[in-house]
Amino acid sequence: RLYEAYFYIAEIIARFDLVAVQEVKSTLKDLQIIMRILGSDWDYIINDITDGDSGNSERSAYLFNNKRVRLSGLAGEIVLWPDITQGSNIKQLKRTPYITGFKAGWKAFAMINLHLHPGDDADDVAFRKEEIRLLLAALKEKTDGLGTQNLVLCGDFNLYDGKDDPAIDWINQAGYSEVDGLVGKDTNASQTEAYDRLFLKQNQYFQVAMDGGGMGIGDVLNPFDFVFRQDEHREYKNEMIAVYGGSKDLENDAQALESYFLKYWRRNQISDHFPIWFELSTDSSVAFLTEKKTQLGG
């Protein structure tokens, strides 16, 4: 990455309070650079890498503004056990889900950071569906021991439009609802699939903040609307040529230069997935006190 790319990433993160990240590889170099840019108001917590070919040496991370969000004390990886996996060809999810508890305002909740199996052929879809079934079964069994009923499933679900609809139905039937502002919006840099999702187990006092029209507030951020924009590919010509390992003549082929910039280079600088976000209502004190007053006959 160019030095400027780290500042762009940090600028995006700094606009939020709590950020879940997938595909943090075995080295923490990039994460440590980002943390230095963010400064002392920011902390992070990570899990260990998932070893083996299936795990791809990936780990998950949470970055959070310690002035606005704090840890609740819960942190761990969701590991499946024989009673859950009996009769299944899957014994563990390929990348171990990372569950961590947080507090913001007077709301306590737990985030489950996911990166599910990729691919869109029939076997891949079936494998991912089984990962979701096992995860939901494990969470159902564990809920009483997590210290909170307020759960957020987030991350790269690798869900494909149409093909993964039954698995999404299972998530909904388990009591999780998708943030309104994210439904149906593409999240990969090619803008072809809604891979990245946010599902919450909402209740009376744990809800997505609503806009004036009664819709849950959330959206997808396309960073390339602001940095490494399409018309800026010529400005980075020398930087691209310096790292290009292909056979095309980027020096003299303007079309090849632009294609490399759009389809590979700038995605490697920022990400090949767009950040998704939602706003959580962290203060329900008025509704809570009104309800208690009514119950007491006040």
C-alpha positions in Angstrom: 0.0 0.0 0.0 1.0 3.6 -0.5 1.3 5.6 2.6 -1.7 7.8 1.7 -3.9 4.7 1.5 -3.4 4.0 5.3 -4.6 7.5 6.0 -7.7 7.0 3.8 -8.5 3.8 5.6 -8.0 5.5 9.0 -10.2 8.4 8.0 -13.1 6.0 7.2 -12.7 4.1 10.4 -12.5 7.3 12.5 -16.0 8.3 11.3 -17.4 5.4 13.3 -17.3 4.1 16.9 -16.9 0.3 16.5 -15.5 -1.4 13.4 -15.4 -5.2 12.7 -12.7 -6.3 10.2 -12.2 -9.6 8.5 -9.2 -11.1 6.7 -6.6 -9.6 9.0 -3.7 -11.9 7.9 -0.9 -13.4 10.1 1.1 -10.2 10.1 -0.3 -7.2 12.1 1.9 -4.6 10.3 -1.0 -2.9 8.5 -3.2 -2.9 11.6 -0.5 -1.4 13.7 0.0 1.4 11.1 -3.7 2.2 11.2 -3.8 2.2 15.0 -0.9 4.7 15.1 -2.8 7.0 12.7 -6.0 6.7 14.7 -4.3 7.7 17.9 -4.8 7.1 21.6 -8.6 7.3 21.5 -8.6 4.0 19.7 -8.0 0.4 20.8 -8.3 -3.0 19.1 -8.9 -6.6 20.0 -8.1 -9.6 17.7 -8.4 -13.3 17.7 -5.8 -15.9 16.6 -5.4 -16.9 13.0 -7.3 -19.9 11.7 -4.5 -22.2 10.5 -4.7 -24.6 7.6 -5.7 -24.2 3.9 -9.4 -23.6 4.8 -8.6 -21.0 7.4 -6.3 -19.1 4.9 -4.3 -17.8 7.9 -7.1 -15.2 8.6 -8.1 -13.6 11.8 -10.8 -11.0 12.8 -10.4 -7.7 14.6 -12.5 -5.1 16.3 -11.3 -1.5 16.4 -13.2 0.8 18.7 -13.2 4.4 20.0 -12.5 4.0 23.7 -14.3 7.3 24.4 -17.5 5.9 23.1 -17.3 2.1 23.3 -15.9 -0.2 25.9 -15.4 -3.9 26.3 -18.0 -5.8 28.4 -15.6 -8.6 29.3 -16.8 -11.2 26.8 -14.4 -12.3 24.2 -13.8 -15.7 22.5 -14.1 -17.9 19.4 -17.2 -19.9 18.7 -16.1 -23.5 18.5 -18.6 -26.2 17.5 -19.0 -29.4 19.6 -20.0 -33.0 18.8 -23.7 -32.6 19.8 -24.0 -29.7 17.4 -22.2 -31.3 14.5 -23.5 -34.8 14.7 -24.6 -36.0 11.3 -22.9 -33.0 9.6 -19.9 -33.1 7.3 -18.7 -29.9 8.9 -17.0 -30.1 12.3 -15.8 -26.4 12.5 -16.5 -23.3 10.4 -13.6 -22.6 8.1 -12.8 -19.3 9.7 -13.6 -19.3 13.4 -16.3 -16.8 14.3 -15.1 -14.2 16.8 -17.6 -13.1 19.4 -16.9 -10.1 21.6 -19.0 -8.1 24.0 -19.2 -4.3 24.1 -21.0 -1.5 25.9 -22.1 1.8 24.4 -24.1 4.2 26.4 -26.3 1.9 28.6 -26.5 -0.8 25.9 -24.6 -4.1 26.3 -24.3 -6.3 23.2 -22.2 -8.9 21.5 -20.8 -8.8 18.0 -20.1 -12.0 16.0 -17.5 -11.4 13.4 -17.9 -13.8 10.4 -16.2 -14.7 7.2 -18.2 -17.6 5.7 -17.2 -20.0 2.9 -17.0 -18.4 -0.6 -18.2 -19.6 -4.0 -21.4 -19.8 -5.9 -21.6 -23.3 -7.3 -24.1 -25.8 -5.7 -21.5 -27.4 -3.4 -20.3 -24.0 -2.1 -23.8 -22.8 -1.5 -24.7 -26.0 0.4 -21.5 -25.8 2.5 -22.2 -22.1 3.4 -25.8 -23.0 4.3 -24.6 -25.7 6.6 -22.1 -23.3 8.2 -25.0 -20.9 8.9 -27.2 -23.7 10.3 -24.4 -24.8 12.7 -23.6 -21.3 13.8 -27.3 -20.5 14.6 -27.6 -23.8 16.5 -24.5 -23.0 18.5 -25.6 -19.4 19.3 -29.0 -20.7 20.4 -27.3 -23.0 22.9 -24.9 -20.4 24.1 -27.1 -17.4 24.5 -27.8 -17.8 28.2 -24.1 -17.9 28.9 -23.2 -14.8 27.0 -24.4 -12.2 29.4 -26.6 -10.5 26.8 -29.5 -11.4 24.4 -28.4 -8.5 22.1 -26.5 -10.1 19.3 -25.2 -8.7 16.0 -24.0 -11.0 13.2 -21.7 -9.1 10.9 -19.0 -9.6 8.3 -18.5 -11.2 4.9 -21.2 -13.8 4.6 -20.4 -14.4 0.9 -24.1 -14.6 0.2 -25.2 -14.6 -3.4 -28.4 -13.1 -4.6 -31.0 -15.8 -5.1 -28.8 -18.7 -4.4 -28.5 -18.1 -0.6 -32.1 -17.0 0.1 -32.9 -20.2 2.1 -30.0 -19.5 4.4 -31.1 -15.9 4.9 -34.6 -17.2 5.7 -33.0 -19.4 8.5 -31.3 -16.3 9.9 -34.5 -14.4 10.0 -36.4 -17.3 11.5 -33.8 -17.5 14.3 -34.9 -14.0 15.3 -32.3 -11.8 13.5 -33.3 -9.0 11.2 -31.2 -7.2 8.5 -30.7 -3.5 8.7 -33.2 -1.8 6.4 -30.7 0.5 4.9 -28.5 -2.4 3.7 -31.1 -4.7 2.2 -30.4 -5.5 -1.4 -27.3 -3.2 -1.7 -24.2 -4.6 -3.3 -21.1 -4.5 -1.2 -18.2 -5.9 -3.3 -16.1 -3.4 -5.3 -17.5 -4.8 -8.6 -20.9 -4.0 -7.3 -22.5 -7.3 -8.3 -23.3 -9.0 -4.9 -24.4 -8.2 -1.4 -21.7 -10.3 0.3 -21.4 -8.2 3.5 -24.3 -8.2 5.9 -25.5 -7.0 9.3 -28.2 -9.0 11.2 -29.4 -8.0 14.7 -31.5 -9.8 17.3 -33.5 -6.7 18.2 -35.9 -6.2 21.1 -37.7 -3.3 22.7 -34.6 -1.7 24.0 -32.0 -2.9 21.5 -32.7 -1.5 18.1 -31.3 0.1 15.0 -31.8 3.9 15.0 -34.6 4.9 12.7 -34.8 7.7 10.2 -37.8 10.0 9.7 -39.5 7.5 7.6 -39.2 4.7 10.1 -36.4 2.8 8.3 -33.4 1.4 10.1 -30.3 3.7 9.5 -27.5 2.0 7.6 -25.7 2.1 4.3 -22.8 1.1 2.1 -19.8 3.4 1.7 -18.1 3.4 -1.7 -14.6 4.9 -0.9 -13.8 5.2 -4.6 -16.3 8.0 -4.9 -13.7 10.0 -2.9 -10.2 8.5 -3.3 -8.5 6.6 -6.1 -11.4 7.7 -8.3 -11.7 6.4 -11.8 -10.4 9.5 -13.5 -7.3 9.5 -11.3 -5.7 6.4 -12.8 -3.1 8.3 -14.7 -1.8 10.0 -11.5 -0.7 6.6 -10.1 0.8 5.3 -13.3 4.4 5.1 -12.0 3.2 3.4 -8.7 1.3 0.8 -10.7 4.0 0.1 -13.1 6.4 -0.4 -10.2 4.4 -3.3 -8.8 2.7 -4.7 -11.9 3.6 -8.3 -12.7 1.5 -8.9 -15.8 2.3 -9.0 -19.5 0.4 -5.9 -20.7 2.2 -2.6 -21.6 0.9 -0.3 -18.9 3.3 2.4 -20.1 1.8 2.8 -23.5 -1.6 1.1 -23.3 -4.0 3.5 -21.7 -6.9 1.0 -21.6 -4.8 -1.6 -19.9 -3.6 1.0 -17.3 -7.1 2.0 -16.5 -8.4 -1.6 -16.2 -5.5 -2.6 -13.9 -6.2 0.5 -11.8 -10.0 -0.2 -11.5 -10.0 -4.0 -11.1 -6.9 -4.7 -9.0 -4.6 -1.9 -7.9 -7.0 0.5 -6.1 -8.8 -2.5 -4.5 -5.4 -3.6 -3.1 -4.9 -0.1 -1.7 -8.2 0.1 0.1 -10.3 -3.1 -0.1 -12.2 -5.2 -2.6 -15.3 -4.9 -0.4 -17.0 -1.7 0.6 -17.5 -0.8 4.3 -21.1 -1.3 5.5 -22.5 0.5 8.6 -25.5 1.0 10.8 -26.5 3.3 13.6 -27.4 1.7 16.9 -29.7 3.4 19.4 -27.7 3.5 22.6 -30.1 5.5 24.8 -33.6 4.3 25.4 -34.0 5.9 28.8 -37.1 7.9 27.9 -39.0 4.9 26.7 -37.7 2.7 29.6 -38.7 5.2 32.3 -42.1 5.9 30.6 -42.8 2.2 30.6 -41.9 1.8 34.3 -43.9 4.9 35.2 -46.9 3.3 33.5 -46.4 0.0 35.2 -46.4 1.8 38.6 -49.5 3.7 37.8 -47.8 7.1 37.6 
